Amino acid sequence: MTNSRLYTIVLDYRGGTYIGQASGDSVTAALSQWVSKIPHKELAGWGITRDELSEIVRSDEPVALSGCVNTWCLSGSTNGGLVLINVIATDQSL
């Protein structure tokens, strides 16, 4: 039996906001899944590499947002600037 959930991921970087979704048994697993599935062409358009994004996901633990349910945040930086990632557990029944 799996505890896989759907997560919506919102990435803010260099003035752009990019939204994707991924499933996983945890927030961290979903983030790793999301990073691995982003097309190279999209990453190039965002101005970030898969390695940079993977390193942020690996090195920063998602923190639950105070006052919110099923939402987390993590951040990191690249030579291009600050990377802010918000993650929301998403109800698939709607």
Backbone bond lengths (Angstrom), bond angles and torsions (degrees), N, CA, C in turn:
res aa  C-N    CA-C-N  psi(-1)  N-CA   C-N-CA  omega(-1)  CA-C   N-CA-C  phi
1 M - - - 1.448 - - 1.534 109.18 -
2 T 1.318 116.87 137.20 1.454 121.25 -178.51 1.529 110.99 -110.47
3 N 1.311 115.37 149.23 1.461 121.29 177.15 1.520 110.21 -103.83
4 S 1.307 117.28 27.77 1.460 122.01 -175.39 1.524 111.03 -62.89
5 R 1.332 114.79 133.55 1.456 122.33 177.72 1.515 108.68 -125.90
6 L 1.307 115.30 158.49 1.458 121.11 174.75 1.527 108.48 -91.91
7 Y 1.322 115.62 135.43 1.460 122.25 178.24 1.525 109.12 -124.60
8 T 1.318 115.90 139.94 1.453 121.91 171.86 1.518 106.81 -99.87
9 I 1.328 115.80 131.38 1.461 122.20 -174.42 1.523 108.34 -118.15
10 V 1.330 115.47 127.73 1.467 122.06 -179.03 1.530 107.61 -118.04
11 L 1.321 115.78 116.22 1.463 122.33 -179.13 1.521 109.00 -107.09
12 D 1.322 116.58 125.60 1.464 122.23 173.45 1.522 107.73 -110.83
13 Y 1.335 115.09 124.13 1.463 119.57 -177.02 1.522 109.78 -158.01
14 R 1.313 115.92 128.72 1.464 123.45 174.75 1.535 112.81 50.89
15 G 1.320 116.63 42.23 1.455 121.41 176.92 1.516 115.09 84.22
16 G 1.325 117.55 -0.85 1.465 120.79 178.94 1.514 111.36 -111.12
17 T 1.316 115.77 152.06 1.457 122.29 174.92 1.520 107.10 -120.97
18 Y 1.338 116.33 125.04 1.464 122.46 -174.80 1.525 107.97 -125.07
19 I 1.328 116.30 132.12 1.457 121.42 -174.47 1.523 109.98 -121.43
20 G 1.324 115.24 135.30 1.457 121.11 176.72 1.517 109.61 -145.89
21 Q 1.325 115.71 176.24 1.458 121.11 177.72 1.521 109.32 -137.04
22 A 1.330 114.59 150.47 1.458 120.79 176.82 1.522 107.91 -155.89
23 S 1.313 115.26 155.64 1.460 121.28 177.45 1.511 109.58 -107.28
24 G 1.323 115.22 152.81 1.451 119.85 176.83 1.510 111.08 -173.21
25 D 1.325 115.41 166.02 1.458 121.55 178.18 1.520 111.70 -77.61
26 S 1.338 116.48 -10.46 1.455 122.71 179.05 1.524 108.51 -154.53
27 V 1.315 116.24 168.60 1.462 120.50 176.16 1.523 109.69 -58.92
28 T 1.318 116.42 -46.02 1.467 121.19 -178.23 1.524 111.55 -62.30
29 A 1.320 117.35 -42.15 1.473 120.77 178.78 1.524 110.78 -64.70
30 A 1.325 116.98 -40.77 1.467 120.33 178.77 1.522 110.81 -65.15
31 L 1.323 117.66 -40.49 1.463 120.92 177.88 1.529 111.15 -61.30
32 S 1.315 116.44 -44.27 1.474 120.40 178.69 1.521 110.74 -62.80
33 Q 1.323 116.73 -41.43 1.463 121.96 177.98 1.530 110.10 -62.11
34 W 1.321 116.37 -45.37 1.462 122.15 -179.97 1.526 111.45 -59.85
35 V 1.327 116.52 -49.38 1.470 120.47 -179.21 1.517 110.68 -59.29
36 S 1.326 117.42 -41.15 1.469 120.44 -176.70 1.526 112.61 -69.43
37 K 1.341 117.43 -21.17 1.470 121.12 -175.67 1.530 114.61 -99.39
38 I 1.339 117.83 -7.37 1.465 119.26 -179.46 1.528 108.66 -69.67
39 P 1.323 117.90 125.50 1.467 119.85 178.91 1.528 111.60 -61.00
40 H 1.316 115.90 141.00 1.464 122.15 -179.11 1.524 111.21 -53.63
41 K 1.317 116.68 -39.84 1.466 121.36 -178.95 1.539 111.21 -61.04
42 E 1.343 116.65 -39.25 1.463 120.15 177.43 1.517 111.07 -65.55
43 L 1.330 116.19 -46.23 1.461 120.24 178.86 1.522 111.14 -57.38
44 A 1.325 116.18 -43.52 1.468 120.66 179.34 1.524 110.16 -61.44
45 G 1.320 117.45 -40.05 1.457 121.50 178.16 1.523 112.40 -65.75
46 W 1.321 116.37 -31.74 1.454 120.68 179.02 1.531 110.82 -78.10
47 G 1.336 116.69 -21.20 1.459 120.54 -178.39 1.512 113.93 84.47
48 I 1.330 116.58 27.92 1.463 121.54 179.62 1.526 108.45 -136.52
49 T 1.316 116.99 149.44 1.462 119.85 178.25 1.528 109.86 -96.45
50 R 1.306 115.59 160.35 1.467 120.85 176.43 1.530 109.89 -61.27
51 D 1.336 116.04 -39.07 1.468 119.46 179.60 1.530 111.39 -62.56
52 E 1.341 117.26 -42.02 1.465 120.18 178.82 1.525 110.87 -63.48
53 L 1.312 116.37 -45.78 1.460 121.04 -179.22 1.530 111.05 -66.84
54 S 1.319 116.81 -40.87 1.469 121.00 177.50 1.517 111.54 -61.29
55 E 1.323 116.21 -41.12 1.465 120.66 179.82 1.521 110.88 -63.20
56 I 1.316 118.00 -40.81 1.469 121.31 177.84 1.525 110.08 -63.06
57 V 1.316 116.79 -45.62 1.470 121.34 -179.38 1.526 110.59 -64.33
58 R 1.335 117.11 -38.02 1.470 120.58 179.87 1.531 112.60 -73.76
59 S 1.321 116.84 -34.58 1.464 119.28 -169.57 1.524 114.72 -95.16
60 D 1.321 118.59 -15.14 1.461 120.24 -178.82 1.521 109.39 -118.25
61 E 1.308 116.07 127.25 1.467 121.62 179.89 1.526 109.33 -81.08
62 P 1.343 118.28 128.66 1.462 119.62 176.31 1.529 110.92 -58.18
63 V 1.323 116.23 134.64 1.460 122.68 -178.80 1.524 108.16 -111.05
64 A 1.332 116.01 130.92 1.468 120.38 177.56 1.524 109.11 -64.32
65 L 1.329 116.48 136.30 1.457 121.15 179.57 1.522 110.14 -80.86
66 S 1.297 116.17 127.74 1.456 123.03 -179.05 1.528 110.37 -62.14
67 G 1.320 115.77 133.32 1.455 121.26 177.70 1.518 114.12 83.39
68 C 1.326 117.58 1.19 1.472 121.75 -179.72 1.523 109.59 -122.80
69 V 1.314 115.93 157.19 1.458 122.28 178.43 1.527 108.53 -108.98
70 N 1.321 116.59 133.50 1.467 122.53 175.20 1.527 113.36 57.18
71 T 1.324 116.51 40.97 1.464 121.65 176.26 1.524 108.98 -134.36
72 W 1.326 115.20 141.54 1.447 121.79 -177.87 1.522 109.68 -137.96
73 C 1.309 114.99 163.85 1.455 120.98 178.82 1.525 108.56 -141.06
74 L 1.314 116.24 147.35 1.453 121.78 170.15 1.517 107.76 -149.19
75 S 1.311 115.50 160.57 1.457 118.97 -177.49 1.518 110.40 -149.76
76 G 1.294 114.14 166.65 1.455 121.89 177.02 1.507 107.87 -168.70
77 S 1.313 116.10 -174.56 1.460 118.42 179.15 1.515 110.53 -139.95
78 T 1.316 113.82 155.83 1.451 122.86 175.19 1.530 106.59 -129.05
79 N 1.297 117.27 178.89 1.458 119.55 174.67 1.526 110.71 -60.81
80 G 1.327 116.98 -23.94 1.461 121.85 -179.83 1.513 114.33 -84.02
81 G 1.327 118.03 -9.72 1.452 120.40 177.89 1.515 113.81 130.54
82 L 1.325 114.47 -167.59 1.462 122.84 -177.19 1.529 111.43 -73.03
83 V 1.316 115.80 139.93 1.463 123.39 174.95 1.526 106.84 -115.95
84 L 1.325 116.93 122.87 1.458 122.24 177.68 1.524 107.79 -118.23
85 I 1.328 115.83 126.96 1.462 121.27 -179.77 1.525 108.79 -123.29
86 N 1.334 115.98 124.20 1.456 122.23 172.93 1.524 107.96 -109.44
87 V 1.325 115.36 141.36 1.468 120.99 -177.96 1.517 108.07 -127.95
88 I 1.326 116.19 134.06 1.455 122.21 -179.74 1.525 109.29 -127.53
89 A 1.333 117.58 123.90 1.458 119.94 172.97 1.521 107.11 -66.87
90 T 1.315 116.89 128.86 1.455 122.62 -169.27 1.520 111.04 -111.42
91 D 1.323 116.53 130.91 1.461 122.60 178.47 1.524 108.54 -78.26
92 Q 1.300 116.83 116.02 1.464 121.64 -176.75 1.522 113.13 -80.80
93 S 1.340 117.32 -8.06 1.465 119.83 -175.17 1.527 112.93 -84.85
94 L 1.307 118.36 -6.66 1.468 121.03 -177.22 1.510 111.05 -82.78
